[in-house]
Amino acid sequence: MKLFLICTLFILYSCAPTVQKSTIKTQKAIETEKIILQEKLKIKDLDKIIVLLDDNIISKKIFFEEFSQSELIGQINKDIKFYYSVNEIPNDIINDTIIIGPNTSEDLTLLKKHLGKNNFILSLTNDLSLKKQFADDQIIFLGMSPFFHILKLENQLSKATSIGILYKQNYYGVRLTNYLKEIYQGKYIKSSPYSEEPIDINFAIQELGDLIQYDNIILIDDTSSYKDILTNLSSKQSVYKYDKIFLIDNFSEQRNSISSFYDQVQRADISNIDLSDHKVQHREFFYRASINMAIAIAHEIINTKNFTKIVLTKELGYLEVKNSTINYPIIFK
């Protein structure tokens, strides 16, 4: 059962498809991606709450564990309606409503056709690629996202002029590599994909050329394949310094289970808690945290008719809402 839970959460959080999606878009897809325009959000008029989940047994179990244990739920004097599919939502347009969820990018996109005036989405997905499709005050992405990790690299990469990227050839790797190139356009960036095959990994490294030309190397991989990359790099005559390598794995690996050899690269951590003490899978921990943040925000709005953009969480303390996301205290070490 424990293995089943880990695998399910891995799928839930990891931008899972392993095949790169086509960049050719139909007219229907383009129309779907249009920004929903709405007047400035009127917090005081939000008087309804709905929760949009999905049929995933594990995510539902976790949600209701946090929901039932929250002391704030009993203080919300409003009926809360639950839907387990976007198709279950009535045809009536949603207005003046706080929406907790959904969990997936697909459901968030489908939800848009149901939205009318003055709605506030507390999204549990971590897909920031959808951010541009919503008005700034219309949504908060609460999930821990690998996009955050790339943004937090700004200080570390500020002096770098050339960057090498080695990325896993799956949807996760392709999306984040494209995002990194978009964010750091003023730098020379060369990227090379790899699969699990040893010959492919060796070829990917060779494709980058002489590694000494790069101020930093970014590894984008949410699987254990990054270990094969590091092993391969250590066998080269000219060993690239591990402290100049950054791994973007979105907490796929427990921070207390990493061997000293693979722990030499810099990877994301949280500054105000010690994740090495955590027995709960990191991705489950952040999912539970996002649920509690959604409940806390809904509670504040319904009870005070105001939103301070500061959220108190049980383990992460006070967190700021910034640019439609949670400003997690991510550091690299």
N, C-alpha and C positions, 0 to 999 in steps of 0.2 A: 504493500500500500504506500509506503514511504517513497519507493522508487516511482510509483505511478504519480504521486503528488508532485515530485520534483520534475518529472518529464512534462506534466501538464502545465505547470507554472512556467517552465522553460518555453513552451510553445506560446503561452499567453503573452509573454513579455518580449519575445525575441525577434519580432519582425520576420516571421518564420519562413515564408516561401524561399526555397533554395534556388529557384530559377529566376534569372533577371527578367523583370517584366519589360514588355515592349514599350518604347517611348512614343510610339505612334498612337495618337489619340483620336477617337471618333468624335464627331460633332456632339453626340450625346454626352460623352465624357467631359468635353470642354464646357458644356452648359452646366454639368453637375458641379464643376469646380469653380463656378462663378461665386464671388463673394456675396453673402447674404447681407443686403443693406438694411439697416434699421436705424431708427432714431436713437439718440443717446439713451443708454439704459437708465430706467427709472427704478432705482432700488426699492423705493417706498411702495411701489405698485406690485411688487412680486408677492403674490399671496397664495401660490399653489406649489406643490412639490410632486414630482414624479421621479421614479427610479427606473432606469432602463438597463437591464442586464442581458444575459444571453443564456443559452442552454448548457453552458459548460458547468458540469457538476461541481468541480473543485472551486472555481471562482465564486459560484453561488454560495457554496458552503462557507467560504472565507468571508464573503460579504455579510451573510446573516450572522455569523459569529460576532463580527465587529458591530453590526447594527444592533443586535440584541443586547450587547454588553455596554453600549454607549449610554451614559447618564443623560446626554443631551437630547436624545430622542424623546424621552418622556416630557421634556420641557417645550417641545414643538407642538403647539396647539393647532395642528392642521392635519387633515387626512393626507396620507402619503400613498399614492397609487404606484403599483409595480407592474412593469411590463417586461416580458422575457424575449421579446422580438420587436423590431420596429414595425412589423406587420400587425402586431396586436394593438398598436396605437389607433384609436378611433380616427375616422377621416376628418373630424373637426380639427381646425388649425389650433395649435398650442399658443396661448398668449399669457403673459404675466406669470410665467412659471419658472421655478428653479428645477433644472433637470440634472439629476445625479446619474452619471454614466454618459455614454456606454463604455464597454470594455475594449471594443475593437474599432479599428479605422473604418472598416466597411460600414458598420452600424452608424458611426458618426456621420459619414457621408449620406447615408440613406435617411437619417433623421432630418436633414435640412428641409426636405419637402413638406414636413409637418410643422415647421416653425412659422408662427405669425409674428405678432409684435411683442416686444419687451420680454425676451426670454434670456435666461442666464444658465449656461451649460457648465457643469462641474465635471469635466470629462475625466474618466479613469484610464483612458488610453494615453500612450506616451508618444504618439506619432505627430511630431511637430511639423511634418510636411503639410498637414492640413490646416495649419494656423492661419495661413493667408486667405483661407476661404471664409473666415468669420471676422466680424468687426472686433476691434481690440477689447471692447468692454462686454462682449457677448459670450466669451468662453474663457475658462481657465483649464489648462492641461495639468492635471495633478500627478500623473504617473511619472516615475523616475525614467528619464529618457537619455539614450546615448547621445542625442543631439546636444544635451546639456554639457556632456563631457567634452565635446568638440569645442563648444563655446568657451568653456573654462580653460582651454589650452592657450587662450589668447596671451596671457602673461608669459607663459613658458616659451611661446613661439614668437614673441615680440621682436627678438633680435635675429631670428632665423631668416635667411634669404632663400634657402633651398630646403625642400622637404621631400623625403621619399616615403611613399605609402605602399605597404604590403597589405592586401586585403583579401579576406575569404571570398571566393566566388559564389556568393549567395545573395539573396535579396538584402539582408542586413548589410553586408559588406559594400554592395554596389550603391545603395542609398546613402550611406554615411560617407563614402568616398566622394560622391558627387556633392554632398552638402559641404564637406570640408573644402573642396576646391572652390565652391561658391563663396564661402566665408573668407578664405585667405587668397583672394585673387591676385594680390600684389606680390606674391611669392612664386618662385620657380618650384613647381610641383610635378613630380613624375610618379605614376602609380603602376602597380603590377599585381594582378590577381593570382590566386593559387587555389588548388583543391587539396584533398587529403593525400594525393599520390606523391610519394617522395620525389619522383622525377619532375613533377609539376612544381613542387616547392623549390627545388634547386634551380629550375628554369626561371621562376618568378624573381628570385634573388639576383640571378645573372642579368635579367632584363633591366634591372635598375642601374646596372653598370658599377663603376667604382663607388663603393658606399661612402668613402671618405669625402666625397663632394657634397654630402648632405649634412646640414647642421643638425637635423633631427630625422628620425624615422618613426612613422606612425604605423602601428599594427592595428588593423580593424578586424576583429574576429570574436565572435560570441561562442566559439567552440574550443575544444582542446587542441586544435590544429596549430595554434600559435606556438605551442611548445616545440613542435617539429621545426618551425621557422627559427626559433632561438637556438635549438640544438644545431641546426645547419649553419647558422651564423657563427657559432662558437668554434666550428670546425674549419673556418676559413683561415688562411694565412694572416690576413689583416682583419683582426677581430674588431667589430664595431662596438663602441662602449655602450653597455646596457643602460647606463643612466641617461643616455640621450635617446632612448627608445620609449615611446608612450604606447600603452595598450588600451584600446577602447573595446571593452568587453561587456559593458553595461551590467556589471556585477554578476556575470554568469557563473563565476567561480567563487566559492566561499573563501574569504580572505584569511581564514585560520587554517586552511588546508593546502596552502601553496608552499612548495618546497623552496629552500633557500636559493636554489639555482634559478628558478623561474621568477622568483620574487625580486630579482635584481632590476627588472624593467619597472618603469613608473606606470602606475595604474590608478584609477579613480578610487577615492575613499571619501569618508565624511569627516569633517573636521571636529564636530562636537560630540561624537559618540565613538566608541571602540567596536567596530564591526567584528573584530577577531573574537569577541566574547559571544557572538551570536550563534546559536545553534539552529535557529530558523533560517531557511534559505533566504538569501538577501533579497531576491526578487519578490518572494512572498512578504517579507518585512516591508518593503516599499509599497507593495499593493495594499497591505493592511493600513499603512500610514496614509495613503491617498484616500481610502474610504473614510477614515476618521477626519481627515481634512475637509472632505465634502460635507460630512455631517456637521462639523463645527461651523463652516461657512453658512450652510443653510440655517442653522440655529441662530446665528448672529443676525442674518438678514430678516428672518421671520419675526424675531423677538425685538429687534431694535430698529428695524427699517433703515439700516445703515450697514456699510461694509468698510471696515478699516484697512483692508488689504494686508492685514497681519493675521496669521493663523497660528494658534497654539496647538502643538502636537505633543503627544504623550512622551515620546522618546527623543524627538528631534528638536523640541523646544519651540521657540517662536520663529516662524518662517515668513518671509515677505513674498507677496504676490507681485511679480514684476513682468511686464511684457506678456501678459496672458499665461504665465507659467509660475510654478513655485521656484523660488530662488534657493534651491538646495545648496548647502555649504560644501560643495564638492572641491576636493583638493587632489593633487597628484603626488604620490610618494612611492 
